[in-house]
Amino acid sequence: MIRARAGGWAALAGLALGAAACAPAAGEAPARWTVTRTAQELVADPALQARIFKALDAARSAGTDPSISKFHVRAATVIQHKDGERTILGGNTEYRLPEAIHGETSLMNHVINTVGPEEAKRAVGFIAFYGESCGGGGSCGDCRDYLLATTRWQDLLMVCGKAGDRTVHVDRFAKGIVPEDTFKQVSAQDTGVPGPRLDELVQAALEARAGGVRLFTPPDEHLGVAALTTSGRVYRAAGADDAAFHYRYPVGAVLQQAASYRDYFVQAVVVASQPGRTPRLSYRDRQYGYESSSFNRKRGLPPIRLILVEEAEAGGARRYRATTFEEALPGAFSTADFMPDAVDRFLAVGPQR
């Protein structure tokens, strides 16, 4: 999905903003930034506000190269470093297929290169985006994974500066994080999948987990996945890593497998880890599931059921946690959100089942 891959807070920051359109008239100083009423309690400290305003002014000139989507993700932060402040920029770059370096990951990588990973985690309290509009979604799944690893994410603030009226909008990054332990525990009958089909899916996920490629992945992070489509077919996949660290995510893999057969509408996805553990599902894989579930929404079908199976050790009872990709990735965005007509055209000719 081109716009999603343009960088995380694309939906929040507006992004399609040319420098010429944003520039003030010659000799005219830009208006001051104003923090919205709802953001005041999150950034009440005047010193923090000053750093945010400074970051937004800097982000306006961040370098980007969105050659496919034309959506510019301009990000910046201001950190305390040694005896002064450092302003650090990040921007999105796209290349083929489409692939991209996202705005958030670019920014944090620059911070880490400047001050090191430990100080970066300590010092980055906010990420500011300069855009044409504010409001909407949060970071894409891949960016959420990266920010979870590189920041004090529980305290991280996501800031959007709206170019048109110079208002500052703020939210907590943590609002977009849903740990697996918070997924509702359910009985087999309440998973939304009939008993025999559920057993079939669990067995398929466990068998898939026995495969895959696990050279770098810890055993407790290696997953098997099975998907049931509306056609009644079951697909399976496992995670796979390689020396280039181009990990193949299992949910994305199983959905791609189904799509290769033009089987686009999925009823349920079951995820299995090693016995005795709750499967941990990356936010990038949740993004793949959310994208697929958006096809269901277009057809008026129920969202995909996401079911985590906790296979017991030593003959104990199997347990389940169930949710949807929409609930597991709050504030998400998909191709159906940005390009609804294109998705409608695709679904009109693509699916054969």
C-alpha positions as CSV (number, residue, x, y, z in Angstrom):
1,M,0.0,0.0,0.0
2,I,1.8,3.1,-1.3
3,R,0.5,5.7,1.2
4,A,0.9,3.5,4.2
5,R,4.5,2.7,3.2
6,A,5.2,6.4,2.7
7,G,5.8,6.5,6.4
8,G,4.0,6.1,9.7
9,W,1.9,9.0,10.7
10,A,0.9,9.7,7.1
11,A,-2.7,9.7,8.0
12,L,-2.1,12.1,10.9
13,A,0.2,14.6,9.4
14,G,-1.4,15.1,6.0
15,L,1.9,14.6,4.1
16,A,1.0,15.8,0.6
17,L,2.7,19.2,1.2
18,G,5.0,20.9,-1.3
19,A,7.6,23.3,0.1
20,A,6.5,26.1,-2.2
21,A,2.9,25.8,-1.0
22,C,4.0,26.1,2.6
23,A,6.4,29.0,2.3
24,P,5.3,32.4,3.7
25,A,5.4,35.4,1.4
26,A,8.8,36.9,0.9
27,G,10.0,38.8,4.0
28,E,7.0,37.5,6.0
29,A,7.7,35.7,9.2
30,P,5.5,32.6,9.8
31,A,2.8,32.8,12.4
32,R,3.5,31.4,15.9
33,W,2.4,27.9,16.7
34,T,-0.6,27.4,19.0
35,V,-1.2,24.2,21.0
36,T,-4.8,23.0,20.8
37,R,-6.9,22.9,23.9
38,T,-7.0,19.1,23.9
39,A,-3.2,18.9,23.7
40,Q,-2.5,21.4,26.5
41,E,-2.5,18.8,29.3
42,L,0.0,16.7,27.4
43,V,2.4,19.5,26.7
44,A,1.7,22.1,29.5
45,D,5.4,22.7,30.2
46,P,6.4,25.9,28.3
47,A,9.9,24.6,27.8
48,L,8.5,21.4,26.1
49,Q,6.2,23.6,23.9
50,A,9.2,25.6,22.8
51,R,11.1,22.5,21.8
52,I,8.1,21.2,19.9
53,F,7.7,24.5,18.0
54,K,11.4,24.4,17.2
55,A,11.1,20.9,15.9
56,L,8.1,21.7,13.7
57,D,9.8,24.7,12.2
58,A,12.8,22.5,11.4
59,A,10.7,19.6,10.1
60,R,9.3,21.9,7.4
61,S,12.7,21.6,5.6
62,A,13.3,17.9,6.2
63,G,14.5,16.0,3.1
64,T,12.1,13.5,1.5
65,D,11.9,11.5,-1.7
66,P,8.4,10.0,-2.0
67,S,8.9,9.2,-5.7
68,I,5.9,6.8,-5.8
69,S,3.2,8.2,-3.5
70,K,4.2,11.9,-3.5
71,F,3.3,12.0,0.2
72,H,6.0,13.8,2.1
73,V,6.6,12.7,5.7
74,R,8.6,15.4,7.4
75,A,9.6,14.7,11.0
76,A,11.9,16.2,13.6
77,T,12.7,16.1,17.3
78,V,14.7,18.3,19.7
79,I,16.7,16.5,22.4
80,Q,18.9,17.7,25.3
81,H,22.4,16.6,24.5
82,K,25.4,17.5,26.7
83,D,25.1,21.3,27.4
84,G,22.6,22.2,24.7
85,E,19.8,21.1,22.4
86,R,20.1,19.1,19.2
87,T,17.5,19.3,16.4
88,I,17.4,16.1,14.3
89,L,15.4,15.6,11.2
90,G,13.9,12.6,9.4
91,G,12.0,12.0,6.1
92,N,10.6,9.2,4.0
93,T,12.2,7.8,0.9
94,E,10.5,5.4,-1.5
95,Y,11.9,3.0,-4.0
96,R,10.2,0.5,-6.3
97,L,7.6,-2.1,-5.7
98,P,6.7,0.0,-3.5
99,E,9.2,0.0,-0.6
100,A,10.2,2.8,1.7
101,I,12.3,4.1,4.5
102,H,9.6,5.7,6.8
103,G,9.7,9.1,8.4
104,E,9.7,7.9,12.0
105,T,12.4,5.2,11.4
106,S,14.5,7.7,9.5
107,L,14.3,10.1,12.3
108,M,15.2,7.7,15.1
109,N,18.0,6.2,13.0
110,H,19.5,9.7,12.7
111,V,19.1,10.3,16.5
112,I,20.8,6.9,17.2
113,N,23.7,7.8,14.8
114,T,24.1,11.1,16.5
115,V,24.0,10.2,20.2
116,G,23.9,6.4,20.4
117,P,21.0,4.0,21.2
118,E,20.8,4.4,25.0
119,E,20.8,8.2,24.9
120,A,18.4,8.2,22.0
121,K,16.0,6.1,24.1
122,R,16.4,8.5,27.1
123,A,16.3,11.7,25.2
124,V,13.5,11.4,22.6
125,G,10.3,12.5,24.3
126,F,8.3,13.5,21.1
127,I,8.3,13.1,17.4
128,A,6.9,16.1,15.5
129,F,5.4,16.0,12.0
130,Y,4.9,19.0,9.8
131,G,1.9,18.5,7.5
132,E,-1.1,20.0,5.7
133,S,-3.7,18.5,8.0
134,C,-3.9,16.7,11.3
135,G,-6.3,14.0,12.6
136,G,-6.8,10.4,11.7
137,G,-4.6,7.4,12.1
138,G,-1.4,6.5,13.9
139,S,1.9,5.0,12.8
140,C,2.0,2.1,10.5
141,G,2.7,-1.3,12.0
142,D,6.4,-1.4,11.0
143,C,7.0,2.0,12.6
144,R,5.3,1.0,15.8
145,D,7.6,-2.0,16.0
146,Y,10.7,0.2,15.5
147,L,9.5,2.9,18.0
148,L,8.8,0.2,20.6
149,A,12.4,-1.0,20.3
150,T,14.1,2.4,20.2
151,T,12.2,4.8,22.4
152,R,10.6,5.1,25.9
153,W,7.4,4.4,24.1
154,Q,5.2,4.5,27.2
155,D,6.0,8.3,27.4
156,L,6.5,9.1,23.8
157,L,4.3,11.9,22.3
158,M,3.3,12.1,18.7
159,V,2.9,15.7,17.5
160,C,1.4,17.1,14.3
161,G,1.8,20.7,13.3
162,K,-0.9,21.8,10.9
163,A,0.7,24.1,8.4
164,G,-2.5,26.0,7.4
165,D,-3.5,27.4,10.8
166,R,-0.2,26.6,12.7
167,T,-2.0,24.5,15.3
168,V,-0.3,21.8,17.2
169,H,-2.0,18.5,17.9
170,V,-0.6,15.9,20.3
171,D,-1.4,12.3,21.3
172,R,0.3,9.5,23.1
173,F,2.0,6.8,21.1
174,A,1.0,4.3,23.7
175,K,-2.6,4.7,22.6
176,G,-1.8,2.6,19.5
177,I,-0.2,-0.3,21.5
178,V,-2.3,-3.3,22.4
179,P,-0.3,-6.1,24.2
180,E,-1.4,-9.6,23.5
181,D,-2.1,-10.2,27.1
182,T,-5.0,-7.8,26.9
183,F,-6.7,-9.8,24.1
184,K,-9.8,-11.3,25.5
185,Q,-9.6,-14.9,26.8
186,V,-12.3,-16.9,25.2
187,S,-13.6,-20.5,25.1
188,A,-13.2,-22.5,21.9
189,Q,-17.0,-21.9,21.3
190,D,-16.5,-18.1,21.5
191,T,-13.7,-17.8,19.0
192,G,-16.2,-17.4,16.2
193,V,-14.9,-20.5,14.4
194,P,-16.9,-23.8,14.6
195,G,-15.2,-26.5,16.6
196,P,-14.0,-28.8,13.9
197,R,-12.7,-26.0,11.8
198,L,-11.0,-24.4,14.8
199,D,-9.2,-27.7,15.5
200,E,-8.1,-27.9,11.9
201,L,-6.7,-24.4,12.0
202,V,-4.9,-25.0,15.2
203,Q,-3.3,-28.1,13.9
204,A,-2.3,-26.4,10.6
205,A,-0.7,-23.5,12.6
206,L,1.2,-25.9,14.8
207,E,2.4,-27.9,11.8
208,A,3.5,-24.7,10.0
209,R,5.4,-23.7,13.1
210,A,7.5,-26.8,12.8
211,G,8.8,-25.4,9.5
212,G,9.8,-22.0,8.5
213,V,13.4,-20.7,8.9
214,R,14.7,-19.9,12.4
215,L,18.4,-19.0,12.2
216,F,18.2,-15.8,14.2
217,T,14.7,-15.8,15.6
218,P,14.5,-17.0,19.3
219,P,12.3,-20.1,19.7
220,D,9.7,-18.3,21.7
221,E,9.3,-15.7,18.9
222,H,8.9,-18.3,16.1
223,L,5.3,-18.5,15.0
224,G,3.0,-20.7,12.9
225,V,-0.1,-19.3,11.3
226,A,-3.2,-20.7,9.6
227,A,-5.9,-18.8,7.8
228,L,-9.5,-19.8,6.9
229,T,-11.0,-18.0,4.0
230,T,-14.7,-17.6,3.0
231,S,-14.2,-20.2,0.3
232,G,-13.5,-22.7,3.1
233,R,-9.9,-23.3,2.3
234,V,-7.1,-23.3,4.9
235,Y,-3.7,-21.8,4.2
236,R,-0.6,-22.0,6.5
237,A,2.8,-20.3,6.9
238,A,5.6,-19.8,9.3
239,G,8.1,-17.1,10.0
240,A,11.4,-17.1,8.1
241,D,14.6,-15.1,8.6
242,D,17.8,-14.6,6.7
243,A,21.3,-13.0,6.9
244,A,20.1,-9.7,5.4
245,F,17.5,-9.4,8.2
246,H,14.6,-9.3,5.7
247,Y,12.2,-11.3,7.9
248,R,9.2,-12.9,6.2
249,Y,6.3,-12.4,8.6
250,P,3.9,-15.3,9.0
251,V,0.6,-13.5,8.8
252,G,1.7,-11.6,5.8
253,A,2.9,-14.9,4.3
254,V,-0.3,-16.8,4.8
255,L,-2.4,-13.9,3.4
256,Q,-0.1,-13.6,0.4
257,Q,-0.5,-17.3,-0.2
258,A,-4.3,-17.0,-0.1
259,A,-4.1,-14.0,-2.4
260,S,-2.0,-15.9,-4.9
261,Y,-5.1,-18.1,-5.4
262,R,-7.4,-15.0,-5.6
263,D,-8.8,-16.0,-2.2
264,Y,-9.0,-12.5,-0.7
265,F,-11.7,-12.8,1.9
266,V,-10.5,-14.3,5.2
267,Q,-12.7,-15.5,8.1
268,A,-10.1,-16.2,10.7
269,V,-6.3,-16.2,11.4
270,V,-4.9,-18.5,14.1
271,V,-1.4,-17.9,15.5
272,A,0.6,-20.5,17.4
273,S,3.8,-20.1,19.4
274,Q,5.8,-22.7,21.4
275,P,3.8,-24.5,24.1
276,G,3.2,-22.6,27.3
277,R,3.6,-19.1,25.7
278,T,1.1,-16.5,24.4
279,P,2.1,-15.8,20.7
280,R,3.6,-12.3,20.3
281,L,2.4,-10.8,17.0
282,S,4.4,-7.9,15.6
283,Y,2.7,-4.7,14.6
284,R,3.9,-5.1,11.0
285,D,2.1,-8.4,10.8
286,R,-1.0,-6.8,12.4
287,Q,-0.8,-4.2,9.6
288,Y,-0.9,-7.0,7.0
289,G,-4.0,-8.5,8.7
290,Y,-5.7,-5.1,8.9
291,E,-5.1,-4.5,5.2
292,S,-6.7,-7.9,4.4
293,S,-9.6,-7.2,6.8
294,S,-10.3,-4.0,4.9
295,F,-11.3,-6.1,1.9
296,N,-13.9,-7.8,4.1
297,R,-15.2,-4.4,5.2
298,K,-15.6,-3.4,1.5
299,R,-17.8,-6.4,0.9
300,G,-19.8,-6.0,4.1
301,L,-18.3,-9.1,5.7
302,P,-17.3,-9.4,9.3
303,P,-13.7,-8.4,10.2
304,I,-11.1,-11.2,10.3
305,R,-11.0,-13.0,13.6
306,L,-7.5,-13.0,15.1
307,I,-7.1,-16.0,17.4
308,L,-4.0,-16.6,19.5
309,V,-3.7,-20.2,20.6
310,E,-1.8,-21.0,23.8
311,E,-0.9,-24.6,23.5
312,A,-0.5,-26.1,27.0
313,E,2.6,-27.9,28.3
314,A,2.4,-31.4,29.7
315,G,-1.1,-32.1,28.7
316,G,-2.8,-29.0,30.1
317,A,-5.9,-27.4,28.6
318,R,-5.5,-25.4,25.4
319,R,-6.5,-21.7,25.8
320,Y,-7.5,-19.0,23.3
321,R,-7.4,-15.2,23.0
322,A,-9.5,-13.6,20.3
323,T,-9.8,-10.2,18.8
324,T,-9.8,-8.5,15.4
325,F,-7.0,-6.8,13.5
326,E,-8.9,-3.6,13.9
327,E,-8.8,-3.9,17.7
328,A,-5.2,-5.1,17.7
329,L,-4.0,-2.1,15.6
330,P,-6.0,1.0,16.7
331,G,-5.7,4.0,14.6
332,A,-4.6,2.0,11.6
333,F,-5.0,2.9,8.0
334,S,-5.2,0.8,4.8
335,T,-5.4,1.2,1.1
336,A,-9.2,1.1,1.4
337,D,-9.0,4.3,3.5
338,F,-6.8,6.3,1.0
339,M,-7.7,4.7,-2.3
340,P,-11.2,3.3,-1.9
341,D,-12.1,3.5,-5.6
342,A,-8.9,1.6,-6.5
343,V,-9.8,-1.1,-4.0
344,D,-13.3,-1.3,-5.4
345,R,-12.0,-1.7,-8.9
346,F,-9.6,-4.4,-7.8
347,L,-12.2,-6.4,-5.9
348,A,-14.6,-6.1,-8.8
349,V,-12.2,-8.1,-11.0
350,G,-9.6,-9.7,-8.8
351,P,-11.3,-12.3,-6.5
352,Q,-12.4,-15.5,-8.2
353,R,-13.9,-17.2,-5.1
